[in-house]
Amino acid sequence: MYKFLLLTMVLVILVFGCDRNPAQKPSNQSNTENPVSTTQTLKPEFSLTANVIGGDEVEFNVTTNIPGKISMHIGFRLDDPKYEDIATGAQRLVYLEDGQGSFIVKAKQYPPDHKWTSEWVPPGNYIGYLRFSVSSGLEDEKAKSSGITENVELKIHIPAPLKGNMSFQDFEDELDIGRRQDWAVDGVYSGMSWDIDFLRKNLGDYIESVYKQ
């Protein structure tokens, strides 16, 4: 009988004692090896429309899904591949709050004796654009906590041509003056031979003056 009881106890220990996995962690311990991230990324969305309200003046309407206060550059430039590398039109830094806003961009015009500092808007068709940068465009905590990680550049065709603030011939003349000035910086050097025809070809006509000491 004792042998029967002893055998029964051994079987009970084997059945119930081996059921536990000694390598298994207790269920009340938290798993800190693979934390789950709760940060969500918001994909930025913008819409941009434009209306011509003057010869060198455009009104832009902007909407976005980014909350809070943000900043961006908006502007317009000549829609012509020939002048893609020339600074035409106008651009401004603007601030947008609560996802929508309207902004007027007008070219700066300076006195005639400082015409080279004006913003050039020759008559023609123009492209409107918007540029938003994550590194500098998130202006408050609400915007910064939105999860935005992408920069945005948006372009549209302005629906009507601009009359401009200068004639196209004046625009071309200004470009020509700029090209000649660039040549003078790079092409004129000490000790070069005097060739009046060569200089006139690259710098244009000259004015003679008499210097008196």
DOMARLO-840353 format. One record per residue: x, y, z of N, C-alpha, C in turn; residue in three letters. Coordinates in steps of 0.1 Angstrom, whole numbers, plus 2048, in hexadecimal, padded with zeros to 3 digits. Example, Ala and Ser with C-alpha at 12.3 -4.5 7.8 and 13.67 -1.06 7.14 Angstrom:
BEGIN
8847C784E87B7D384E8847DF84EAla 8807EA8478897F584788180084FSer 
end
This chain:
BEGIN
8087F480080080080080980D800Met 81380C80881C81880882381A7FBTyr 82680F7F482C8107E78228177DDLys 8158147DF80B8197D680A8297D9Phe 80A82D7E680983B7E98158437E4Leu 82183D7E582D8437E182D8457D2Leu 82983B7CB82883B7BC81E8467B8Leu 8138477BF8098517BB80E85F7BDThr 8168627C881C86F7CB8268737C0Met 82E8697BC83886C7B18318707A4Val 8268697A181F86C79581987A795Leu 81487E7A180E88B7A38188967A1Val 8248947A782F89E7A583489F797Ile 83589479083989478282F89B779Leu 82289977C81889F7738178AE775Val 8168B27828138C07858208C8787Phe 82A8C278B8378C978D83E8CD780Gly 83C8C57758438C876983B8D1760Cys 82F8D57648278DD75C82C8EC75BAsp 8338F07668388FD7668458FE75EArg 84790975685390B74F85C914757Asn 86790F75D86F91876687592475FPro 87692375287C92E74A873939747Ala 86593774985B94074685B94C751Gln 85A95874C85A96475584C96575BLys 84C96976783E96C76D836976765Pro 82997476582197C75C81F98A761Ser 82398E76D82299B77282E9A476FAsn 83899F7688439A77648419AD756Gln 8459BA7558429C174884E9BE73ESer 84B9BE7328559BB72785A9C8723Asn 8679CB72786D9D87248779D7718Thr 8799CB7138829C970887E9CE6FBGlu 8719CE6F886B9D26EB8609DC6EEAsn 8629E86F28589F16F58509F56E8Pro 8439F76E983B9FB6DD83AA0A6DCVal 83EA106D183EA1E6CF82FA236CDSer 82CA2E6D481EA346D381EA406CAThr 82AA446C582BA516BD826A4E6AFThr 81CA566AA817A5469C81CA5F693Gln 81FA5C687824A6567D818A6B675Thr 817A7867480CA7E66C812A8265ELeu 80CA7E654810A8164680AA8F643Lys 813A9964080EAA763E807AA8630Pro 7FCAAF6317F4AB26257F2AC1624Glu 7F4AC66177F1AD56157E9AD6608Phe 7E1AE16087DBAE55FC7DEAF45FASer 7E0AF85ED7E4B065EA7DCB0B5DELeu 7D6B165DF7CFB1D5D47D4B2B5D3Thr 7D3B315C77D8B3F5C57CEB475BDAla 7CEB545BF7C6B5E5B77CFB6A5B5Asn 7CFB6E5A87D6B7A5A57CEB875A9Val 7D4B905B07CDB9C5B57D4BA85B1Ile 7DFBA75A97E6BB35A57F1BAF59BGly 7F7BB9595801BB658B80DBAD590Gly 810BAF59D81BBA85A3817BA35B1Asp 80ABA05B2804B9C5BF7FBB905BEGlu 7FDB865C77F6B7A5C77F1B775D5Val 7E4B725D67DFB6E5E27DFB5E5E3Glu 7E4B585ED7E5B4A5EF7DCB465FAPhe 7D5B3A5F87CDB346037D3B26606Asn 7D6B246137DDB186177D5B11621Val 7D4B036207CEAFB62A7D7AEF62DThr 7D7AEA6397E0ADE63C7D9AD7648Thr 7DEACA6497D9AC26547E2AC3660Asn 7EDACB6607F6ACC66B7F0AD5676Ile 7EFAD06827E9AD968C7F3AE3692Pro 7EEAED6997F6AF769F7FBB02695Gly 806B0869980CB13691818B0E689Lys 818B1067C823B0D673828B1966BIle 834B18665838B2265C83DB1C64FSer 83DB23644840B1E637844B2A62EMet 849B2762384CB31618842B2F60DHis 83BB3A609833B395FD837B455F4Ile 834B425E7838B4C5DD834B495CFGly 839B515C6837B4E5B7843B515AFPhe 845B4A5A4850B4C59B84CB4A58DArg 854B50584851B4F576850B40571Leu 846B3D56A844B2F56584AB2E557Asp 858B2D55785FB2C54A86DB2554EAsp 86FB1954887CB1254B888B1B548Pro 887B2453E893B2C53B897B35547Lys 88EB3954F891B4155B890B3A568Tyr 891B2D56888FB25574899B2857FGlu 8A6B2C57A8B0B2F5848B1B3E587Asp 8A8B465828A8B5458589EB57590Ile 8A1B60599898B635A488DB6D59EAla 882B6759B877B6F59686BB6E5A0Thr 862B775A0856B765A9859B7B5B7Gly 852B755C0854B795CE851B6D5D7Ala 857B6E5E3855B635ED854B6A5FBGln 84CB6460484BB6861284AB5D61BArg 84FB5F62884EB56633840B5963ALeu 838B4F63B82AB52641828B4864CVal 81EB4B65581BB4266080CB3E65FTyr 80AB316617FDB2C6607F8B2666DLeu 7ECB296727E7B2367E7DAB1D67BGlu 7D7B126837CAB0B6827C7B05674Asp 7D2B0366C7D0AFB6607CBB03654Gly 7CAB106557C6B186497C9B2664AGln 7CBB2D63E7CEB3B63E7CFB40630Gly 7CFB4D62F7D0B546227DBB5F623Ser 7E3B606187EFB686187F0B6F60BPhe 7F4B7C60B7F6B845FF805B865FEIle 80AB825F2819B845EF81AB8E5E4Val 820B995E6822BA45DD831BA65DBLys 835BA85CE844BAB5CC848BB85D2Ala 854BB85D785ABC45DC85FBCD5D1Lys 85CBDA5D2860BE45C8868BEF5CFGln 874BF15CA87DBFB5D087EC075C6Tyr 884C125CB886C1E5C288DC1B5B6Pro 88BC235AB892C2059E8A1C1F59FPro 8A7C275A88B6C265A98BBC1A5B0Asp 8B2C125B68B5C055BC8ADBFA5B5His 8ABBFB5A88A2BF15A18A7BE35A2Lys 8B4BE15A48BABD45A48B6BCC5B1Trp 8B1BD45BB8ADBCD5C789EBC95C7Thr 897BCD5BD889BCA5BC887BBB5B9Ser 87BBB65BC877BA85B8871BA95AAGlu 878BA15A1874BA2593867B9A590Trp 85EBA158B851B9A58684EB9F578Val 854B9956E851B9C560843B9655DPro 83CB9B55382FB9554F830B8754APro 826B7F54E827B7154A81FB68553Gly 820B5B55081AB51558823B4D564Asn 81DB4A56F824B4757C820B3B582Tyr 829B3558A827B29593827B2E5A1Ile 81DB2A5A981CB2C5B7822B205BEGly 828B225CA82FB175D182EB195E0Tyr 82FB0E5E782FB0E5F583BB045FALeu 843B0960384DB0060884DB00618Arg 84BAF361D84AAF162B856AE8630Phe 85DAEC63A868AE563F865AE064ESer 867AD4651865ACF65E86FAD5668Val 87BAD7664885ADC66D883AEA672Ser 87CAF266A879B0066E86BB0466ESer 862AFC66A854B0066884AAFC673Gly 84EAF467D845AF1688847AFB693Leu 83EB04695840B1069D83BB0F6ABGlu 832B056AF82EB046BD82EAF56C0Asp 82BAF26CD82BAE46D2821ADB6CBGlu 815AE16C880BADA6C280FAD56B4Lys 816ADD6AD81BAD96A0827ACF6A1Ala 82FAD26AB83BAC96AC837ABB6B1Lys 82CABA6B8828AAC6BD81EAA56B4Ser 81DAAB6A8814AA469E81AA98697Ser 827A9669882DA8B692831A8D683Gly 831A9A67F835A9D671844A9B66FIle 848A94665856A9166285AA94653Thr 850A9964B853A9B63D852AAA639Glu 85CAAE63185BABB62B851ABB61FAsn 84CAC761B842AC7611846AD3607Val 845AD05FA846ADB5F083BAD95E6Glu 833AE35E5826AE25DC827AED5D2Leu 823AEA5C5823AF45BB816AF45B3Lys 811AFF5AF805B015A8807B0B59DIle 7FFB0A5927FFB145887F5B1F58CHis 7FAB2C58D7F1B375907E8B39584Ile 7DBB3A5877D1B3957C7D1B44572Pro 7D7B4F5747D7B5A56B7E5B6056AAla 7E9B6555E7F6B6B55D7F7B78565Pro 803B7C569806B8857080BB93567Leu 806B9F56980BBAA560819BAF564Lys 81DBAC57082BBAE57582DBBD57AGly 839BBF57E83DBCD583848BD357AAsn 84ABCC56E854BD1565851BCB557Met 856BD154D855BCB53F85EBBF53ESer 85BBB6534864BAB532872BB052DPhe 872BBA52587FBC0520887BC552CGln 881BCC535888BD154188EBC5549Asp 886BBA54A88BBAE551897BA854APhe 896BA753D8A2BA25358AEBAB536Glu 8ACBB85368B7BC25388BDBC0546Asp 8B5BBE5508BBBBC55D8C3BAF55EGlu 8BEBA55578C6B985578D3B9A54FLeu 8D3BA25458DFBA453D8E9BAC545Asp 8E5BB654D8EEBBD5558F4BB4560Ile 8ECBAB5658F1BA256F8FCB98569Gly 8F9B9455C903B8B556910B92553Arg 90FB9F54F91BBA754D923BAA55AArg 91CBAC564923BAE57192ABA1576Gln 923B96574929B89577936B8756FAsp 935B8B562941B8955994CB9255ETrp 949B9E562954BA756795BBA2573Ala 953B9B57C959B96588963B8A584Val 95FB8257B967B76578970B7856CAsp 96DB81563975B8255797FB8D556Gly 97EB9755F988BA255F992B9F56AVal 99FBA05669AAB9D5709B6BA656DTyr 9BEBA85779CABB05769D3BAB56CSer 9D8BB45639E1BB05599DBBAB54CGly 9CEBAB54A9C8BA753E9CABB1533Met 9CBBAC5279CDBB651B9C1BBF519Ser 9C4BCB5159B9BD45129B4BD2504Trp 9A7BCE5049A1BCB4F7993BD14F8Asp 991BDD4F3984BE54F5979BDD4EFIle 97BBD74E396FBD04DD96BBC44E5Asp 975BBD4EB972BB14F496BBB6500Phe 96FBC1506968BC651295ABCB50FLeu 959BD150394CBD6500942BCB4FDArg 947BC04F793FBB44F5939BAE501Lys 941BAE50C93DBA8518937BB1523Asn 93BBBE522936BC852C92CBD2526Leu 92BBD3519922BDC51292ABE950FGly 922BF350B928C0050792DC07514Asp 937C0F51293EC1651D93CC2651BTyr 93EC2D52693DC3B52694BC41529Ile 950C4952095DC4F52295CC5B52CGlu 966C5C535966C6753E974C6C540Ser 976C78543984C7E545986C7F554Val 992C7A558995C7A56699FC86568Tyr 99CC8F5719A5C9A5749AAC99582Lys 9B7C9A5859BCC985929BCCA559AGln 
end
